[in-house]
Structure formats: structure tokens, C-alpha cells
Amino acid sequence: MFSRSASRMHKVAVLGAAGGIGQPLSLLIKNSPLVSALSCYDIVNSPGVAADLSHISSPAKVTGHTKDELAKALDGADIVVIPAGVPRKPGMTRDDLFNTNANIVKNLVAECAKTCPKACIAIISNPVNSTVPIAAEVLRKAGVFDPRRLFGVTTLDIVRAKTFIAQELGMNPFDLNIPVVGGHSGPTIVPLLSQSGIIGRLNQEQIAALTKRIQYGGDEVVKAKDGAGSATLSMAFAGAEFTFSLLKALRGDKGIIECTFVESTVEPSVPFFSSRVELGKNGVEKILPIGDVTDFEKELLKDCVAELQKNIAKGIEFGQK
């Protein structure tokens, strides 16, 4: 039986709640017994989304906010999840989204800095490798940056890794634990299959093919949707999984570990990096080392860092303007 204790429940704000990711994400969050209030914000349609969600028989009270009600949406939020932005279309890279989504994230996080400076902020808006550094600069300028409370959501890479490998080996994905480190685009996505406990069941050809599929899994969805968008349902699932982990950590659960893109010295040549992080009541409690890797994974990490350096520098430069 889930606890309904008010002291263990929190307010979650979803910014971009009427979008392709935001609607299913809000649905999943509304269904959590750990949420006391769900605030749905978007530039249009969010009151309708909120009204629809409010009929679901779970404890969270739902409110919808639009246009000039951003501060109201954020008031009292413990966790802010940001999927707002434009989706990828065929032929687009995550970097192609930069100019539009960078401004969106910058403005939303600026309001977070004013209204809920102690909230945990989980950024889904692509390109995550750049939008998280933008958010950090905005919070830094406002004097409220706490690196323990800012996250880039890379959970979809882990979800894909578990799915694809389970399919390959005829396993249940719930039985797999596969760390994926680095960043959240193409060559910056580094699945550490050697640390998954199933490496002896895969040959090098399979490892290479699965690694590439995990890195570029998003392209499969963009192509299949034929111009209608990018990964929304799977991203909503992944975003909800990360949010649930944060909620459990905030209520005091121990041993909550997620891979997430945070300010880190795990890889000394870049200021942000996704790796396994232990979550706690204050957000990041401990950043875990990458651990032992194979020669193949070492090469992947080299390519990852070279690309990440450019992505992060671009975000920092934009955030400092």
C-alpha cells in the first residue's frame, strides 16, 4: 500500500505540459501517489489538459496555467520538469533545435530562479548537452545555482539500452541494469555494456551494433513519424521514471541511483557529464565514478568528450549573454 502521508508528497510543475511529451508525462506524474499537486504550464491549451487530468482518481490536485501565469505555476514547486520546446523533424539534429529551445529554457529557468529557487529542475528540452549549461548560467546569474538540484534527463538512453538488449537476448528489460554515461546526443551517448552483467552473452559485432542503435535510437522514431515529431511517448516514460526517482529521494528513500547529466568532475575535461548519481533529499548526494571500461568504451568516451566540449561551450556562451 502506498503511503499517502502529506509529508512525503510533493508539488511537481511540468513546463510544456500541453506538448507531445508534456501530456503523457503529466498523465504519468498525475498517477503517482507521491505527488500532492501537479501544475501544468504551457503557452496554450494547458487549462484543458489540466481539466482532463483532474478527473483521474489519484491524490494530486491539478492546476492549469498559461501565458502570464508561469510564476503561479511554479509557486511552491519541489520539482520542475521542463519538456518545453520544438521537436526534431527528419534530417534535423538536436543541435538544429538550439536557437529556439535555448531561449525557451533560458526564460523558463529565469522564472524558476525567482519563484522556486530551491526546486529540483529536470531538463528534457533538447539539446540537453547545451540546455543544462544554459540553465546553470541563468541560475548562477541570479545567485541561486545549486549544482545538486539541476539535472539533464538522459533516462531515455538507459530505457532504450535495456529495451534493445532485452530484445537481443530474449530477456525481461526489468532484469537489466545498464549505465549510459556522457551526454544525450549521438556520439556523446556511451552505453557501458561491460558493466551490465551480460557482456559475455554478446560478441563484439553485437556490442558495436547495439551501441550504435542506442546512440541513434531517436532517429528511428523521427523517421517513423515521417515529419510528425520525435520521441514523445518513450521520452515521457523516461522523464516520469526520473521524476519518480527524485520524488522517492526527496521523501528520504536511500540507494536511489540514476544516470543524469549534471555539473561534475567525473570527466575532468568537461564541466558537465552524465553518470551514475546517488539522489537524496537535497538532489545529488554523490556522483559515482565511471568505473572500469573496455578499450571499445574508452574510444567511445574520447569521441563523447570531444563532442561534449563543443556542446557545453555553446550552452555556456548562450547563457552568459
N, C-alpha and C positions, 0 to 999 in steps of 0.2 A: 504494500500500500504506500503510495507517495505521500510525503509529508505536505500538509497544507499550511504549515506554520508561516505566519506573515514575516517573521524574522528571517526566513530562509527563501523568501520570494523577492524578486527584483523587477524594476521597470526596464524594459528594452525599447529603444527607439529605432525604427527602420527608416532610413532616409533614401527615398526612391521606391517607396512601398507599392506604387501602382504599376511598376515596370515588370518586365518579363522575369527577372529574378525576384524582385521585391514582393510580388503577390504570393508565389508559392513559399517563399521564405517566411513571410508574415504568417501564412497558414500554419506552417510547421512550428513556428515560435508560439503562436496562439495555443497550440495543442500541448505545450509544456506545462506541467504542474509547478514549475519553478518560477513562472512569470506571473507577477501580480498585475502589471499594466503593460500594454503594448501600444506604443504610439506610432502611428503610420503617417509619414510625411511624404508629399510629392508635390510637384508644381501643378498637377491636375489629377482628378479622379480619386484621390486618397480618401475623401469622406465616404464615397461609395464602397471602396474596398473595406474600410473600417466598419461600416454598417453591416456588410455581408459577414465579415469575420465575427462581429459581435454576437451573432446568433449561434455560434459554436459553444457547446456546453463544456467549457473549461474555465478555470478561475480568472484568467487575465481579463481585465477591463480594457476595452479597445477604444482608442480615440483617433479621429482622422484630422489631419491638418494640411493646409495648402497655402501657397503664395507667401503672405507675410506672417505666417504662424509658426515659423521654424523655431523661434525661441520657446514658444508654448509647447511645441512637440518635444523639445529637448529638456524642458524643466524637470528636474528630479531623476533624470535617466542614469542608470547604473552602467548600462551597456548601450553603445550606439553602433549599429551595423549600417555600413554605407555601400549599397549596391548601385547607387545612382550613376547614371551616365549613359552613353550611347553604346550599343552592342557592335561587335565585329560583323562585317559582311565578307563575302567571298573575296579573296585577294588582299584583304586588309591584315596587317599585323597588329599586335597590341600597341605598338608604338604609333600607329596611324591614328589611334584614338586619343593621343596625348593631349593635343591642344584643347579639345572640348572637355574631356574628363578632368584634366588638370585644373581647369577653372572651377568646375563643379565641386571637386573635392576641396579645393582651397577655400571656397566660400562656405561650404558646409562645416568644415573643421573650424573656421574662424568663429562661427556661431557657437560651436561646442566649447571653444576656449572661453567664451563669455558666460555661457549658460550652465554648462555641466563640466567644469574643468577637471573634475576628478573621475569622470566616467571612463570606462574602458572603451576604446574606439577600435572597431574591427573593420578594416577597409577591404572591400571586394572590388571596387571600381578599378578597371584596368587602365593603363599598365601598372599593376601593383608595385613592380620594381621601382617605379618613379612616383606613384601617388603617395606611397607611405613616406618617402623622404620629403615630399611637398608638405604633407600633414605635419611632420615633425618640425619643419621650419616655421609653419604658421603657429604652432603651439609654442615654439621657442620664442618667437617674436612677442607673443602675448604673455610670456613669463610663466607658462603653466605646463611646459613639456615635462612629462614623466615617462621615460622610456619603458617603464614596466607596464604602461597602460595603452600603448599604441601597437596594433597588430596588423600585418598584412595577411589576409586569409588565403593560404595556399592549400587548404584541405582537399580541394578538388583533385590535386595531383596525387595525393595519397589514396583518395577514393578510386581514382582511375587505376592506379597501380594495383590495388587489391582486386579490383574487378577483372582487369586484363590477365593478371597472373592466375587468379582463381579459374578463369575460363581455360587458360592454357593447361593447367594441371588437374582440372576436374575437382577443385576444392571449393569449400564454402568461404567466401571472402571475409566472413566474420572471424574466421580462424587465422587470418593473416595479419601481421603487423609489419608494415614496410615503411621505413623512414624515407622521406623525399626531401632533400635539402637544396639550398641555393637560392633560387628565386621562383618566379611564376610566369615564365615565358620561354618556350623553345629550348635553346641550349642552356639556359640557366636552371632548368629543372633537372635535378640529379637524383634519380632513384637509387638508393643504396640496397640493391638486391642481395648483396653479400651479407647484409645484416638481417635478412628476412627469415632465416631458418630453412629456406627451401632451395638454396643455391645449388646444392648437389643434384637437384632434380632437373636442372636446366643446363643445356650446353651453351657454349659461348655465342653461337648463332642465335639461339632463342633469346639470350640475355640482350644482345645488341638490338634485335627486332623489338622486343618488349620495351626496352629503354626508349627507343625512338617513338614508339606508339604512345608511351606515357608523356613524353615531351611534347608531342604534336597532336595529342588526342582532341584538343579543342578544334583543330582544323577539320576533323571528321564531322563534327556537329555542324560547323559553319557551312561546309559543303553540302551536307544532307539537308539542311534547312533552306538551301538554294536562295539565299538573299533575304530570308525572313528572320535572321538573327543568329545568335551564337548560343553557347550552352547556358540555359536558364534553369531548367528543372534540376539537372545534376549539380549546378552551382548552388542552387537554393538548398538542396540536400546537404551539400558540403558546408555551406555557410551556417546552416542550422546546427549541424554536428559541432562546429567550432563554438557557436554560441552556447550550446548546451554544456560543453566542457567549461567554458568561462563561468556559467551560472553555478555549476557544481563547485568550482574552485572558490567562487565568491561566498558560497554558503559554508565553506570550510572543509570540503572533501579533500582528502590527501591523495597524492600519487596521480594527479591529473596531468598527463603529458600529451602535448600536441606539437606537430611541426608548424611553425608560423614565422613570418618574415618580420623581424624586429631589429632594433638597434643592437649591435652585437660585435664582439671582438673574436668570435669563433673563427672567422676567416680574417686575419689581420689586415688584408689589403682592401677590404671593403667595410664601410661603417654599418651596413645593414645586411642581414643574411638570414635565410630560413633554415632552422634546425630544430631539433627536439628541445622543447621548453617545458619546464615544470611550472604549472599555473597554481596560483594561490589567491588569498583574499585581496592582495594588492596588485594582481595581474601576474607579471613574470616574477617567479620566485627564484628560478635557477635556469641558466642556459646550459644545456648539456653539450659536451664535445662531440665532434663528428664521429670519432672512433676510427677503428681500422677500416681501410678501404682497399680494394683491389687495384691493380695497375690500370685496368679499364676505367674504373671510377675516378682514379687520380687524373686521367686525361679529361674526363668529363668535367671535373672540378676546375681544371685550368681554363677550359672554354667558358665555363659558367662565370668565373670571376672576371675574365676579360670583358664579357658582355655586361655583367652587373655593374662594373665600374662606370661604364657609359650611361646605363640606365639611371643609376643613383645620382651621378653628377648632373644629369639633365633635370632630375626632380629637385635637387637641392638648389640649382641655379634658378629654376622657376619659382620655388618657394621663397627665395630671398629677394625677388623683385619687389 
